[in-house]
Amino acid sequence: MIFYSLQPKDISCPGWLTFLDEVSKVLIIGGDGTLHHTIQHLINKPVEINLVPAGTANDFARWVGLFLNPLKSLDQLENGKTIKYDTISANGRHVVSGGGFGLGFLVADNANRLKKSHKWTLLMKLTGDKIYSLLLVWHSIFARNNTCSFRITDNEDVRDYISHACVFTNQASIGKNIVVAPGTKATDGLFHFLLFKNPSCQSVLYSLLKIKMGLSSKDRYQCRQEVNKISIYYNKRVPAFGDGEVIPESEHWDLCCHKGALNMRVPEKFNGL
């Protein structure tokens, strides 16, 4: 068994990759970012993945019902079960919880910069995972206009949009039980795609407040669908984020669900809903 308590950049070193080919189980100590970097080397491999949440962002852990206390989560994993878990690939980069474009990328990118800067260490310790909400509000109110025109193709369906934000996710809730994709499963070979058609970033923030209050169905700016794959063509090169990590920019994005790509250890009560 391998214990990961490394920085994400260290996970790709040759020594660790060699070990990954020789083990049956991996224990990851970290948050969504560490999990994200590790799974890139475990897609469709017979390796059981155990996550002990210990990061700033712990959306995956919350979603499957893991306690954020390391000792309690270890007990849950020991008495849990191993399931086939889907991933979403974004131009070949696998994402386990969710990601997106536009406003969400700005938040994730800024949060990562703050985490890496010693200048903001105290702020990160004081705010914890609340830093994402604070940055979301800041970018929604003060950030410059960052709309993008793009075309979406889904099988034979072609649509043109202008948007400030898009989200793709493999789980129904993020954060502290904020339901962004009702009914979405992590084991059915589909993922949830949410497009915000709001006229401004401030309006996107208002839509997110509606989501938090459970009023998504009353928001005319939200466009949703469950898909296996989707292609997005932007009018310029744009970056994305996945599991809170930055994915290099591109004009063309192919999103695809990979059914049962990971062997995830989860609490016994988790049913994928």
Phi and psi in degrees as GROMACS dihedral restraints (atoms count N, CA, C in turn):
[ dihedral_restraints ]
;  ai    aj    ak    al  type     phi  dphi    fc
    3     4     5     6     1  -107.9    20    10
    4     5     6     7     1   135.4    20    10
    6     7     8     9     1  -104.0    20    10
    7     8     9    10     1   121.0    20    10
    9    10    11    12     1  -102.2    20    10
   10    11    12    13     1   118.3    20    10
   12    13    14    15     1  -135.0    20    10
   13    14    15    16     1    33.7    20    10
   15    16    17    18     1   -97.6    20    10
   16    17    18    19     1   168.0    20    10
   18    19    20    21     1   -71.0    20    10
   19    20    21    22     1   145.5    20    10
   21    22    23    24     1   -51.0    20    10
   22    23    24    25     1   -36.2    20    10
   24    25    26    27     1   -65.9    20    10
   25    26    27    28     1   -22.1    20    10
   27    28    29    30     1   -80.7    20    10
   28    29    30    31     1   -16.3    20    10
   30    31    32    33     1   -69.8    20    10
   31    32    33    34     1   -23.2    20    10
   33    34    35    36     1   -88.7    20    10
   34    35    36    37     1     4.0    20    10
   36    37    38    39     1   -67.2    20    10
   37    38    39    40     1   145.9    20    10
   39    40    41    42     1   -53.7    20    10
   40    41    42    43     1   -38.2    20    10
   42    43    44    45     1   -60.6    20    10
   43    44    45    46     1   -45.8    20    10
   45    46    47    48     1   -67.8    20    10
   46    47    48    49     1   -39.0    20    10
   48    49    50    51     1   -63.9    20    10
   49    50    51    52     1   -34.4    20    10
   51    52    53    54     1   -65.2    20    10
   52    53    54    55     1   -42.5    20    10
   54    55    56    57     1   -62.1    20    10
   55    56    57    58     1   -37.0    20    10
   57    58    59    60     1   -61.8    20    10
   58    59    60    61     1   -25.2    20    10
   60    61    62    63     1   -81.4    20    10
   61    62    63    64     1    -5.9    20    10
   63    64    65    66     1  -118.4    20    10
   64    65    66    67     1    -0.9    20    10
   66    67    68    69     1  -112.9    20    10
   67    68    69    70     1   162.0    20    10
   69    70    71    72     1  -105.9    20    10
   70    71    72    73     1   -16.8    20    10
   72    73    74    75     1  -139.6    20    10
   73    74    75    76     1   149.1    20    10
   75    76    77    78     1  -131.1    20    10
   76    77    78    79     1   132.9    20    10
   78    79    80    81     1  -109.4    20    10
   79    80    81    82     1   116.8    20    10
   81    82    83    84     1  -104.6    20    10
   82    83    84    85     1   125.2    20    10
   84    85    86    87     1  -108.9    20    10
   85    86    87    88     1   106.5    20    10
   87    88    89    90     1   165.1    20    10
   88    89    90    91     1  -167.1    20    10
   90    91    92    93     1  -106.8    20    10
   91    92    93    94     1  -158.0    20    10
   93    94    95    96     1   -59.4    20    10
   94    95    96    97     1   -38.5    20    10
   96    97    98    99     1   -64.7    20    10
   97    98    99   100     1   -45.2    20    10
   99   100   101   102     1   -64.6    20    10
  100   101   102   103     1   -41.3    20    10
  102   103   104   105     1   -60.3    20    10
  103   104   105   106     1   -43.9    20    10
  105   106   107   108     1   -58.1    20    10
  106   107   108   109     1   -48.3    20    10
  108   109   110   111     1   -69.1    20    10
  109   110   111   112     1   -31.7    20    10
  111   112   113   114     1   -73.1    20    10
  112   113   114   115     1   -41.6    20    10
  114   115   116   117     1   -66.0    20    10
  115   116   117   118     1   -20.3    20    10
  117   118   119   120     1   -57.5    20    10
  118   119   120   121     1   -25.4    20    10
  120   121   122   123     1  -101.5    20    10
  121   122   123   124     1     4.4    20    10
  123   124   125   126     1  -123.4    20    10
  124   125   126   127     1     8.9    20    10
  126   127   128   129     1   -64.2    20    10
  127   128   129   130     1   127.0    20    10
  129   130   131   132     1    58.2    20    10
  130   131   132   133     1    28.8    20    10
  132   133   134   135     1  -107.9    20    10
  133   134   135   136     1   147.9    20    10
  135   136   137   138     1   -79.7    20    10
  136   137   138   139     1    51.5    20    10
  138   139   140   141     1  -114.7    20    10
  139   140   141   142     1   126.1    20    10
  141   142   143   144     1   -78.8    20    10
  142   143   144   145     1   128.4    20    10
  144   145   146   147     1  -104.8    20    10
  145   146   147   148     1   121.8    20    10
  147   148   149   150     1  -115.0    20    10
  148   149   150   151     1   126.3    20    10
  150   151   152   153     1  -113.4    20    10
  151   152   153   154     1   124.1    20    10
  153   154   155   156     1  -103.6    20    10
  154   155   156   157     1   110.4    20    10
  156   157   158   159     1   -66.8    20    10
  157   158   159   160     1   125.7    20    10
  159   160   161   162     1  -154.6    20    10
  160   161   162   163     1    36.1    20    10
  162   163   164   165     1  -121.7    20    10
  163   164   165   166     1  -177.0    20    10
  165   166   167   168     1   -72.6    20    10
  166   167   168   169     1   -45.8    20    10
  168   169   170   171     1  -104.1    20    10
  169   170   171   172     1   125.2    20    10
  171   172   173   174     1  -132.0    20    10
  172   173   174   175     1    42.9    20    10
  174   175   176   177     1   -61.5    20    10
  175   176   177   178     1   -44.0    20    10
  177   178   179   180     1   -61.9    20    10
  178   179   180   181     1   -46.0    20    10
  180   181   182   183     1   -60.1    20    10
  181   182   183   184     1   -44.7    20    10
  183   184   185   186     1   -63.6    20    10
  184   185   186   187     1   -40.3    20    10
  186   187   188   189     1   -62.6    20    10
  187   188   189   190     1   -43.4    20    10
  189   190   191   192     1   -84.2    20    10
  190   191   192   193     1    -6.5    20    10
  192   193   194   195     1    92.9    20    10
  193   194   195   196     1    22.5    20    10
  195   196   197   198     1   -79.4    20    10
  196   197   198   199     1   138.8    20    10
  198   199   200   201     1   -68.2    20    10
  199   200   201   202     1   147.0    20    10
  201   202   203   204     1   -82.0    20    10
  202   203   204   205     1    -4.6    20    10
  204   205   206   207     1   -82.5    20    10
  205   206   207   208     1   120.4    20    10
  207   208   209   210     1   -54.6    20    10
  208   209   210   211     1   -44.2    20    10
  210   211   212   213     1   -66.5    20    10
  211   212   213   214     1   -40.6    20    10
  213   214   215   216     1   -67.3    20    10
  214   215   216   217     1   -39.0    20    10
  216   217   218   219     1   -67.6    20    10
  217   218   219   220     1   -34.3    20    10
  219   220   221   222     1   -62.6    20    10
  220   221   222   223     1   -40.5    20    10
  222   223   224   225     1   -62.5    20    10
  223   224   225   226     1   -42.0    20    10
  225   226   227   228     1   -61.8    20    10
  226   227   228   229     1   -42.6    20    10
  228   229   230   231     1   -66.4    20    10
  229   230   231   232     1   -40.0    20    10
  231   232   233   234     1   -62.4    20    10
  232   233   234   235     1   -36.3    20    10
  234   235   236   237     1  -101.1    20    10
  235   236   237   238     1    13.1    20    10
  237   238   239   240     1   -92.4    20    10
  238   239   240   241     1  -152.1    20    10
  240   241   242   243     1  -141.9    20    10
  241   242   243   244     1   160.1    20    10
  243   244   245   246     1  -107.2    20    10
  244   245   246   247     1   127.1    20    10
  246   247   248   249     1  -125.8    20    10
  247   248   249   250     1   159.0    20    10
  249   250   251   252     1   -80.2    20    10
  250   251   252   253     1   121.0    20    10
  252   253   254   255     1  -118.6    20    10
  253   254   255   256     1   135.5    20    10
  255   256   257   258     1   -77.0    20    10
  256   257   258   259     1   154.1    20    10
  258   259   260   261     1  -124.9    20    10
  259   260   261   262     1   163.4    20    10
  261   262   263   264     1  -115.3    20    10
  262   263   264   265     1   124.4    20    10
  264   265   266   267     1   -96.1    20    10
  265   266   267   268     1   134.3    20    10
  267   268   269   270     1  -116.4    20    10
  268   269   270   271     1   102.3    20    10
  270   271   272   273     1    52.5    20    10
  271   272   273   274     1    40.6    20    10
  273   274   275   276     1    90.8    20    10
  274   275   276   277     1    -9.4    20    10
  276   277   278   279     1   -93.5    20    10
  277   278   279   280     1   119.3    20    10
  279   280   281   282     1   -82.5    20    10
  280   281   282   283     1   136.7    20    10
  282   283   284   285     1  -122.9    20    10
  283   284   285   286     1   134.6    20    10
  285   286   287   288     1   -99.3    20    10
  286   287   288   289     1   -30.7    20    10
  288   289   290   291     1  -107.9    20    10
  289   290   291   292     1   -55.0    20    10
  291   292   293   294     1   172.9    20    10
  292   293   294   295     1   173.5    20    10
  294   295   296   297     1  -167.9    20    10
  295   296   297   298     1  -161.5    20    10
  297   298   299   300     1   170.1    20    10
  298   299   300   301     1  -166.5    20    10
  300   301   302   303     1  -133.0    20    10
  301   302   303   304     1   162.5    20    10
  303   304   305   306     1    78.6    20    10
  304   305   306   307     1  -126.0    20    10
  306   307   308   309     1   -57.1    20    10
  307   308   309   310     1   -42.2    20    10
  309   310   311   312     1   -62.1    20    10
  310   311   312   313     1   -37.2    20    10
  312   313   314   315     1   -63.7    20    10
  313   314   315   316     1   -43.8    20    10
  315   316   317   318     1   -57.6    20    10
  316   317   318   319     1   -41.2    20    10
  318   319   320   321     1   -65.6    20    10
  319   320   321   322     1   -49.3    20    10
  321   322   323   324     1   -62.4    20    10
  322   323   324   325     1   -42.7    20    10
  324   325   326   327     1   -64.4    20    10
  325   326   327   328     1   -43.9    20    10
  327   328   329   330     1   -64.9    20    10
  328   329   330   331     1   -41.8    20    10
  330   331   332   333     1   -61.8    20    10
  331   332   333   334     1   -41.6    20    10
  333   334   335   336     1   -64.8    20    10
  334   335   336   337     1   -38.4    20    10
  336   337   338   339     1   -64.4    20    10
  337   338   339   340     1   -40.8    20    10
  339   340   341   342     1   -65.3    20    10
  340   341   342   343     1   -40.7    20    10
  342   343   344   345     1   -63.6    20    10
  343   344   345   346     1   -32.4    20    10
  345   346   347   348     1   -84.1    20    10
  346   347   348   349     1   -13.3    20    10
  348   349   350   351     1   -95.7    20    10
  349   350   351   352     1   124.0    20    10
  351   352   353   354     1   -63.8    20    10
  352   353   354   355     1   -24.4    20    10
  354   355   356   357     1   -62.1    20    10
  355   356   357   358     1   -30.0    20    10
  357   358   359   360     1  -110.1    20    10
  358   359   360   361     1    18.7    20    10
  360   361   362   363     1   -59.2    20    10
  361   362   363   364     1   -44.9    20    10
  363   364   365   366     1   -63.4    20    10
  364   365   366   367     1   -42.6    20    10
  366   367   368   369     1   -59.5    20    10
  367   368   369   370     1   -44.3    20    10
  369   370   371   372     1   -64.9    20    10
  370   371   372   373     1   -37.4    20    10
  372   373   374   375     1   -67.6    20    10
  373   374   375   376     1   -38.3    20    10
  375   376   377   378     1   -72.8    20    10
  376   377   378   379     1   -37.1    20    10
  378   379   380   381     1   -90.9    20    10
  379   380   381   382     1   -31.6    20    10
  381   382   383   384     1    59.0    20    10
  382   383   384   385     1  -135.7    20    10
  384   385   386   387     1   -74.1    20    10
  385   386   387   388     1    -6.6    20    10
  387   388   389   390     1   -69.6    20    10
  388   389   390   391     1   -13.9    20    10
  390   391   392   393     1   -59.7    20    10
  391   392   393   394     1   -31.3    20    10
  393   394   395   396     1   -67.6    20    10
  394   395   396   397     1   -41.4    20    10
  396   397   398   399     1   -66.5    20    10
  397   398   399   400     1   -40.7    20    10
  399   400   401   402     1   -63.8    20    10
  400   401   402   403     1   -43.2    20    10
  402   403   404   405     1   -68.4    20    10
  403   404   405   406     1   -35.0    20    10
  405   406   407   408     1   -61.9    20    10
  406   407   408   409     1   -45.5    20    10
  408   409   410   411     1   -63.9    20    10
  409   410   411   412     1   -43.8    20    10
  411   412   413   414     1   -61.0    20    10
  412   413   414   415     1   -49.0    20    10
  414   415   416   417     1   -67.3    20    10
  415   416   417   418     1   -34.6    20    10
  417   418   419   420     1   -65.1    20    10
  418   419   420   421     1   -35.7    20    10
  420   421   422   423     1   -91.1    20    10
  421   422   423   424     1   -41.9    20    10
  423   424   425   426     1  -108.0    20    10
  424   425   426   427     1   -18.8    20    10
  426   427   428   429     1   -67.6    20    10
  427   428   429   430     1   151.2    20    10
  429   430   431   432     1   -69.0    20    10
  430   431   432   433     1   162.8    20    10
  432   433   434   435     1   -59.6    20    10
  433   434   435   436     1   123.6    20    10
  435   436   437   438     1  -127.1    20    10
  436   437   438   439     1    38.2    20    10
  438   439   440   441     1   -67.4    20    10
  439   440   441   442     1   151.3    20    10
  441   442   443   444     1  -133.1    20    10
  442   443   444   445     1   139.9    20    10
  444   445   446   447     1   -91.5    20    10
  445   446   447   448     1   140.1    20    10
  447   448   449   450     1  -157.2    20    10
  448   449   450   451     1   164.5    20    10
  450   451   452   453     1  -120.1    20    10
  451   452   453   454     1   135.1    20    10
  453   454   455   456     1  -111.6    20    10
  454   455   456   457     1   131.6    20    10
  456   457   458   459     1  -117.7    20    10
  457   458   459   460     1   127.6    20    10
  459   460   461   462     1  -132.7    20    10
  460   461   462   463     1    99.2    20    10
  462   463   464   465     1    59.4    20    10
  463   464   465   466     1  -115.8    20    10
  465   466   467   468     1   -95.1    20    10
  466   467   468   469     1    -3.3    20    10
  468   469   470   471     1   -87.0    20    10
  469   470   471   472     1   127.8    20    10
  471   472   473   474     1  -125.3    20    10
  472   473   474   475     1   127.9    20    10
  474   475   476   477     1  -137.5    20    10
  475   476   477   478     1   146.2    20    10
  477   478   479   480     1  -109.4    20    10
  478   479   480   481     1   138.7    20    10
  480   481   482   483     1  -140.8    20    10
  481   482   483   484     1   162.0    20    10
  483   484   485   486     1  -127.1    20    10
  484   485   486   487     1   128.3    20    10
  486   487   488   489     1  -150.3    20    10
  487   488   489   490     1   155.7    20    10
  489   490   491   492     1   -94.9    20    10
  490   491   492   493     1   -19.3    20    10
  492   493   494   495     1  -160.4    20    10
  493   494   495   496     1   141.9    20    10
  495   496   497   498     1  -133.4    20    10
  496   497   498   499     1   146.8    20    10
  498   499   500   501     1  -132.2    20    10
  499   500   501   502     1   136.9    20    10
  501   502   503   504     1  -124.3    20    10
  502   503   504   505     1   136.9    20    10
  504   505   506   507     1  -148.3    20    10
  505   506   507   508     1   153.7    20    10
  507   508   509   510     1  -111.0    20    10
  508   509   510   511     1     6.6    20    10
  510   511   512   513     1  -139.8    20    10
  511   512   513   514     1   150.1    20    10
  513   514   515   516     1   -69.6    20    10
  514   515   516   517     1   -33.7    20    10
  516   517   518   519     1  -127.7    20    10
  517   518   519   520     1   154.1    20    10
  519   520   521   522     1  -130.7    20    10
  520   521   522   523     1   167.6    20    10
  522   523   524   525     1    58.3    20    10
  523   524   525   526     1  -142.2    20    10
  525   526   527   528     1   -91.6    20    10
  526   527   528   529     1    73.2    20    10
  528   529   530   531     1    61.4    20    10
  529   530   531   532     1    40.2    20    10
  531   532   533   534     1   -88.2    20    10
  532   533   534   535     1   111.9    20    10
  534   535   536   537     1   -81.2    20    10
  535   536   537   538     1   104.2    20    10
  537   538   539   540     1   -98.1    20    10
  538   539   540   541     1   -22.2    20    10
  540   541   542   543     1  -140.2    20    10
  541   542   543   544     1    76.3    20    10
  543   544   545   546     1   -55.1    20    10
  544   545   546   547     1   131.6    20    10
  546   547   548   549     1    84.2    20    10
  547   548   549   550     1    -5.6    20    10
  549   550   551   552     1   -69.9    20    10
  550   551   552   553     1   136.7    20    10
  552   553   554   555     1  -110.2    20    10
  553   554   555   556     1   168.5    20    10
  555   556   557   558     1  -112.4    20    10
  556   557   558   559     1    11.4    20    10
  558   559   560   561     1  -136.3    20    10
  559   560   561   562     1    11.5    20    10
  561   562   563   564     1  -107.8    20    10
  562   563   564   565     1     4.5    20    10
  564   565   566   567     1    79.5    20    10
  565   566   567   568     1    12.2    20    10
  567   568   569   570     1  -126.8    20    10
  568   569   570   571     1   157.7    20    10
  570   571   572   573     1  -133.0    20    10
  571   572   573   574     1   164.4    20    10
  573   574   575   576     1   -98.6    20    10
  574   575   576   577     1   129.3    20    10
  576   577   578   579     1  -115.0    20    10
  577   578   579   580     1   123.0    20    10
  579   580   581   582     1  -122.0    20    10
  580   581   582   583     1   122.0    20    10
  582   583   584   585     1  -113.2    20    10
  583   584   585   586     1   130.1    20    10
  585   586   587   588     1   -98.4    20    10
  586   587   588   589     1   117.5    20    10
  588   589   590   591     1   -99.0    20    10
  589   590   591   592     1    21.2    20    10
  591   592   593   594     1   -63.7    20    10
  592   593   594   595     1   150.3    20    10
  594   595   596   597     1   -76.5    20    10
  595   596   597   598     1   -13.0    20    10
  597   598   599   600     1  -153.0    20    10
  598   599   600   601     1   163.8    20    10
  600   601   602   603     1   -64.5    20    10
  601   602   603   604     1   -36.0    20    10
  603   604   605   606     1   -62.0    20    10
  604   605   606   607     1   -36.9    20    10
  606   607   608   609     1   -69.5    20    10
  607   608   609   610     1   -34.1    20    10
  609   610   611   612     1   -61.8    20    10
  610   611   612   613     1   -41.7    20    10
  612   613   614   615     1   -59.3    20    10
  613   614   615   616     1   -40.0    20    10
  615   616   617   618     1   -64.5    20    10
  616   617   618   619     1   -40.3    20    10
  618   619   620   621     1   -63.8    20    10
  619   620   621   622     1   -38.6    20    10
  621   622   623   624     1   -65.7    20    10
  622   623   624   625     1   -34.8    20    10
  624   625   626   627     1   -65.0    20    10
  625   626   627   628     1   -37.2    20    10
  627   628   629   630     1   -63.7    20    10
  628   629   630   631     1   -41.0    20    10
  630   631   632   633     1   -60.7    20    10
  631   632   633   634     1   -44.9    20    10
  633   634   635   636     1   -62.0    20    10
  634   635   636   637     1   -32.8    20    10
  636   637   638   639     1   -88.9    20    10
  637   638   639   640     1     2.1    20    10
  639   640   641   642     1    77.2    20    10
  640   641   642   643     1    27.2    20    10
  642   643   644   645     1  -113.6    20    10
  643   644   645   646     1    29.2    20    10
  645   646   647   648     1   -58.6    20    10
  646   647   648   649     1   -37.6    20    10
  648   649   650   651     1   -65.3    20    10
  649   650   651   652     1   -16.4    20    10
  651   652   653   654     1   -98.9    20    10
  652   653   654   655     1     9.8    20    10
  654   655   656   657     1  -107.3    20    10
  655   656   657   658     1   111.9    20    10
  657   658   659   660     1   -74.3    20    10
  658   659   660   661     1    -9.8    20    10
  660   661   662   663     1   -88.0    20    10
  661   662   663   664     1    -8.4    20    10
  663   664   665   666     1   -94.6    20    10
  664   665   666   667     1   127.9    20    10
  666   667   668   669     1  -119.0    20    10
  667   668   669   670     1   119.7    20    10
  669   670   671   672     1  -125.8    20    10
  670   671   672   673     1   152.6    20    10
  672   673   674   675     1  -163.4    20    10
  673   674   675   676     1   151.6    20    10
  675   676   677   678     1   -98.1    20    10
  676   677   678   679     1   124.0    20    10
  678   679   680   681     1  -137.7    20    10
  679   680   681   682     1   161.2    20    10
  681   682   683   684     1   -92.7    20    10
  682   683   684   685     1   -33.8    20    10
  684   685   686   687     1  -155.6    20    10
  685   686   687   688     1   156.1    20    10
  687   688   689   690     1  -157.4    20    10
  688   689   690   691     1   146.4    20    10
  690   691   692   693     1  -117.6    20    10
  691   692   693   694     1   138.5    20    10
  693   694   695   696     1  -124.9    20    10
  694   695   696   697     1   128.3    20    10
  696   697   698   699     1  -117.1    20    10
  697   698   699   700     1   109.7    20    10
  699   700   701   702     1   -88.4    20    10
  700   701   702   703     1   164.0    20    10
  702   703   704   705     1   -88.3    20    10
  703   704   705   706     1     3.6    20    10
  705   706   707   708     1  -161.4    20    10
  706   707   708   709     1   169.3    20    10
  708   709   710   711     1   -73.8    20    10
  709   710   711   712     1   126.4    20    10
  711   712   713   714     1  -131.1    20    10
  712   713   714   715     1   145.7    20    10
  714   715   716   717     1   -87.4    20    10
  715   716   717   718     1   169.4    20    10
  717   718   719   720     1  -132.8    20    10
  718   719   720   721     1   172.1    20    10
  720   721   722   723     1  -130.7    20    10
  721   722   723   724     1   151.0    20    10
  723   724   725   726     1  -146.3    20    10
  724   725   726   727     1   127.2    20    10
  726   727   728   729     1    54.4    20    10
  727   728   729   730     1    32.7    20    10
  729   730   731   732     1    81.0    20    10
  730   731   732   733     1     0.1    20    10
  732   733   734   735     1  -105.6    20    10
  733   734   735   736     1   149.2    20    10
  735   736   737   738     1   -79.1    20    10
  736   737   738   739     1   134.9    20    10
  738   739   740   741     1  -112.3    20    10
  739   740   741   742     1   129.8    20    10
  741   742   743   744     1   -51.7    20    10
  742   743   744   745     1   148.5    20    10
  744   745   746   747     1   -69.7    20    10
  745   746   747   748     1   155.8    20    10
  747   748   749   750     1  -162.2    20    10
  748   749   750   751     1   158.1    20    10
  750   751   752   753     1   -85.6    20    10
  751   752   753   754     1   -25.9    20    10
  753   754   755   756     1  -121.1    20    10
  754   755   756   757     1   124.4    20    10
  756   757   758   759     1  -120.6    20    10
  757   758   759   760     1   126.6    20    10
  759   760   761   762     1  -107.2    20    10
  760   761   762   763     1   117.8    20    10
  762   763   764   765     1  -107.2    20    10
  763   764   765   766     1   131.7    20    10
  765   766   767   768     1  -146.6    20    10
  766   767   768   769     1   137.8    20    10
  768   769   770   771     1   -88.7    20    10
  769   770   771   772     1   133.5    20    10
  771   772   773   774     1  -110.9    20    10
  772   773   774   775     1   102.7    20    10
  774   775   776   777     1   -67.6    20    10
  775   776   777   778     1   128.6    20    10
  777   778   779   780     1    60.9    20    10
  778   779   780   781     1    33.3    20    10
  780   781   782   783     1   -74.7    20    10
  781   782   783   784     1   -19.8    20    10
  783   784   785   786     1  -124.3    20    10
  784   785   786   787     1   149.7    20    10
  786   787   788   789     1  -101.8    20    10
  787   788   789   790     1    93.7    20    10
  789   790   791   792     1   -98.0    20    10
  790   791   792   793     1   135.4    20    10
  792   793   794   795     1   -88.4    20    10
  793   794   795   796     1   125.9    20    10
  795   796   797   798     1  -135.2    20    10
  796   797   798   799     1   162.8    20    10
  798   799   800   801     1   -59.6    20    10
  799   800   801   802     1   150.8    20    10
  801   802   803   804     1   -56.2    20    10
  802   803   804   805     1   -34.1    20    10
  804   805   806   807     1   -76.5    20    10
  805   806   807   808     1   -14.5    20    10
  807   808   809   810     1   -68.5    20    10
  808   809   810   811     1   129.3    20    10
  810   811   812   813     1  -119.6    20    10
  811   812   813   814     1     9.4    20    10
  813   814   815   816     1    84.3    20    10
  814   815   816   817     1     3.3    20    10
